[in-house]
Amino acid sequence: MKILFVLNDPPYGTERSYNGFRHANAVGKMEGIEIRIFLMADAVVCAKRGQKTPDGYYNLEKMLTVASRRDASIGACGTCLDARGLTPEDLHVAVHRSSMEELSEWTVWADKIVVY
């Protein structure tokens, strides 16, 4: 089964992206499941390299690392990155600059789509 997760919210301030990564990582452990994660709007900041959070507080960069180790493809909307002044060099190594065209391809590819 192929599942696409689309995240929209910022990494901190709400828990929607946190829960989206928790969900994607839990599903990614399952046998025969392939996941892709698309970050758009403020969720592109989840891919920012070098996040430092207080001890005991979740860290979206670390959660993204877990997803990438489970072979998840992770794309970040290029228009959304530009609007926030983020360059490919600012991003976690597992995240690539993506587009609405790729999101459209991933949408057709997926058996299920989960939006956070």
C-alpha positions in Angstrom: 0.0 0.0 0.0 1.2 3.5 -0.8 0.3 6.4 1.5 0.9 10.1 1.0 1.0 12.4 4.0 0.5 16.1 3.3 1.5 18.5 6.2 0.5 22.2 6.3 1.2 23.5 9.8 4.4 24.9 11.3 6.7 22.6 13.2 6.0 24.3 16.5 3.0 26.3 17.9 0.5 23.6 16.9 0.9 19.8 17.1 -0.5 19.0 13.7 2.9 18.5 11.9 4.2 16.7 15.0 1.2 14.3 14.8 1.6 14.0 11.1 5.2 12.8 11.5 4.2 10.5 14.4 1.5 9.0 12.2 3.8 8.6 9.2 6.6 7.1 11.2 4.2 4.6 12.8 2.7 3.6 9.5 6.2 3.5 8.0 7.1 0.6 10.4 4.5 -1.6 8.9 5.4 -4.3 6.3 4.5 -3.6 2.7 3.8 0.1 3.2 5.5 2.8 1.2 5.1 6.4 2.4 5.8 9.8 1.0 5.6 13.1 2.9 4.9 16.5 1.2 5.5 19.6 3.2 3.7 22.8 2.2 2.8 26.2 3.6 4.4 26.6 7.1 5.2 22.9 7.3 8.2 23.5 5.0 9.9 24.8 8.1 9.8 21.3 9.6 12.6 20.5 7.2 14.9 23.3 8.5 18.3 22.0 9.4 19.8 22.6 12.8 16.6 22.8 15.0 17.4 23.1 18.7 14.6 22.4 21.1 14.6 22.2 24.9 15.4 18.8 26.5 12.2 16.7 26.6 10.5 18.6 23.8 9.9 17.0 20.5 12.1 17.9 17.6 10.6 17.8 14.0 14.1 17.5 12.4 14.7 14.3 14.4 11.3 13.0 13.5 12.0 13.7 9.8 15.3 11.8 10.2 13.3 8.7 11.4 11.0 9.0 8.4 13.9 9.2 6.0 15.5 6.1 7.5 12.3 4.3 6.7 12.9 5.2 3.1 10.1 7.8 3.0 10.4 10.3 0.1 10.1 13.8 1.5 9.4 16.8 -0.6 9.0 20.5 0.3 6.9 22.9 -1.8 9.3 25.2 -3.7 7.0 28.1 -3.7 6.4 27.8 0.0 10.2 27.6 0.6 10.8 30.7 -1.4 8.0 32.6 0.5 9.8 31.8 3.7 13.3 32.5 2.5 14.5 28.9 2.7 17.0 27.5 0.3 17.9 23.9 -0.4 21.0 24.4 1.7 18.8 25.2 4.7 17.0 21.9 4.5 17.5 18.5 6.0 19.5 16.3 3.6 16.6 13.9 3.2 14.3 16.6 1.9 14.2 17.8 -1.7 12.7 20.9 -3.2 9.5 19.9 -4.8 6.6 21.3 -6.7 2.8 21.2 -7.2 3.5 19.0 -10.2 5.3 16.4 -8.0 2.5 16.6 -5.4 0.0 15.9 -8.2 2.1 12.9 -9.3 2.3 11.6 -5.7 -1.5 12.1 -5.4 -2.2 9.9 -8.3 0.5 7.4 -7.1 -1.1 7.1 -3.6 -3.7 4.5 -2.5 -4.5 6.8 0.5 -3.9 10.4 1.3 -3.7 11.8 4.9 -3.7 15.6 5.4 -2.5 17.3 8.5 
